[in-house]
Every structure is written in structure tokens, then in C-alpha cells.
Amino acid sequence: MQEIRKDINHYEKLYKVSNLWNIKSFRFSKEKTKKYSLSHWYALIVLKIKRSVKAFYIHRLVYEHFIWNIPFGFEINHIDWNKLNNSISNLECCTHSDNMLHAYKTWLIGCRKWIASKRIKSVLQIDKNWKVVWEYISMTEAQTKTWIHQSNISQCVNWINKTWWWFTRKLK
């Protein structure tokens, strides 16, 4: 993909944003790539003009300069849920409720993938006859759903406390 640069509004001839989300500074007659910092896992850039300093989220700059102005009350959503992937194809404008719905749906998918990658084993809740009552993704989920402390669930799973029997690991 070829890099296309556009002047940043109100900072013309000083800063440019590219479709590959590079921010170039042209202050002091030199071209220099600005480094971004992270704020809540979003890429953030600080721009200066005279004595004024202002911070911008890079995904909003890319969207505004290459796709469209962001209407009041709307948010920019990262489609693949990666907050550092600020390419044009990964950004969409949506309402807060749409953004939360997308986050919820992708969290369910992403959470399962993350758990599989971390090799977190699921926990089974069983009855006295060793029949499965419920399956939880992890001990943390079992704690939040059953109100039984995670350390107690861990003792059941690892057979440390043999008087408790209602949790076990899922056998593969």
C-alpha cells in the first residue's frame, strides 16, 4: 500500500498524517516521524503549535482525514479490536451502543481464543454422582458465577482439600 499524506487540520505545514497512520513533523524545516505514546492502549500523539500543546488519538486523526468527519456523539471503532491497528480498513464510525455491542461480541470470541492460547483449563462443577452440573471457562469465571472463592475452587480442582468434591478439571 502506498503511503498518502494529508495536512492535519489547524496544523497545516507543520504536521501530516498518513493512511499508514504515521505522523510526520515538518517543524524546523526537517521531516521527522513523531513517536506516539499509549493512553488506555490507544495510540496518542502530542502536537505543538506556538505555545499550544494538544493531544490527539491517532485513530481519530486517520478517520477524520481519510474517511469522513466524525459526527457529534459518534465514536471510532476498531473492527478487529486491536487498538494499535489504525489502518483505514480497520476503522468505522458508530454510536456508543454499537461500539459496546461490537466489543461484547468480539470479547466473547477473543476471550475464548485468549484462553485457548494461554492454556487455561476449564473447570467443571459436578454433583455427588460426578455428573456435570456446569462448565466454566476458568476458575475466575467459576468464582464470579458461584460466589465460591477461587482459592477454594483451586483446592477442589487440585485435590488439596479432599472434603470438597464439587469442582474438577475437564478431561480431554
N, C-alpha and C positions, 0 to 999 in steps of 0.2 A: 504494500500500500504506500502510495506516495504521500509525503508529508505536505499538508496545506496549512499555511499560517494566516491568521487574521489578527488585526489590531484589537486589543481589549478596549471596550468602551470606556471612555473617560481617561484612558491611559495610552492614547494613540502616540505612536512613535517611541514609546518607552518600553512597552511590553506587548508580546504577541503570544497567542495561544494556538496550538496546532491540533489537528484532528487526531494525532497520536498522543495527545494530552501533555506535550512538552510546553513549558512556559519559557519563552526567551526574553531576556532583558537586553535592551539596547541603550542603557544608561551609560554615560561617559564615553559614547561613541564606540563601544565594544559590544559584540554579541556574546551573551553568556546564558547558559541554561540554568534556570533557577531550580534550586532544590526545594522539595516540598517536605512538610512535616506531617505528622499524623494527629488527627483530633477525632477521637471516638472511631478510629480505624478508617476515617475518610482522609484523602489527601488534601492538605490545606496549604495554600501559598499566601505569602505576605507581599503586598505591593506597596511601593512608596512613591509619592509624588510631592515634591517640595517637603513640607513638614507633616504631611498627612500620611498615615500608615493604616492600611486596611487589609483584613484577611478575607480570602475567598476560598470556597471549596472548588476544587478543580473540576469535578463532575458537573457542577452548575455552570462554570465558565464554558466548558466544552459544549454543553447542551445549548446554552444561550447563543453562542457564536456560530454554531454549525447546524443546528436544527431549527430552533424557534425560541422566541421569548417565553419565559415561564410565566403563565398567568398567576395572578394573586391567589394564594391559598393552595397552590399545587406544589407537589414535590417531585424530585427526580429519583426514579427507582433504578437500581442496578438489576438487570434481568437475571444474570447468573449469580446474584447475591454476593459477588466478590466486590467489595467496596474499593479495591485498588485497580479494578479493570474499568477505566474511564473511557473506553473507546466508544465511538458514536453508536455502533451497533448494539452496545450493551446498555444504553440509557433510554429511558422512556419517562414521559411526563404523566403523572397520575394524581389522583386525590389521596388524601391521607388514608382513608379506609381501604382503597385499592392497594396501596403500598403495604398496609398491615396484613391484608388478606394474602398478598403475594409472599410476604415474609413468613406468614404462618404455614402456607403450603410448602414453600421451599425449605422451611425449617424442618418439617416432618421428613422430607426426603433427605435433606442434608444431614440431619441428626442421625438417621439410620446409617447413612454412608460413613459418617464420622465414627460412629460406634463400631461399625464393622472394621474400619481402618485401625482403630485403637484396640481391637480385640476385646472389647468389653463384653463379658458373657451375660446373657440374660438370666434372670432369676425366676424360678417357678414357685408359686405359692401352692402348697399341697394340703390335702386333708389327712385324716388319720389312716385312710386306706391307700395313701400315696396316689390319689387321683389329683390331677392338676385342676386347681381352682382358678388360677390367673397366671398369666405370664407378663413379666415386667422387663423392660429393656435393660435396666441396670438396678443396682441396689439403691441408688439415689431415687429412681422413679418409684421403687417399692416403698421407700420411706415416705415419700410425699403422698402416695395413694393410700397407704395403710396406717400411717401415723405411728409406725414402729420404728424406733431409732435405727439408723444404718449400722451401728456397731452391733446391735442385737441380731440384725439380719445377717451380718457377716459371720457372727458366731454360729448361727444356724447353718449357713452355707458351708462353712469350713469345719463343721462338726466339733467345734471347741466346746460349746455348751450342749451336751447330749440330751438335756431335758427338753430342749426346744426342738421341734421337728418340722415346723410348718414352712420352711423355705429350703430350697435346694437349687443347684445349678442345672441348667438344661444340658442333657447329654446329647452329643452329636451323633 
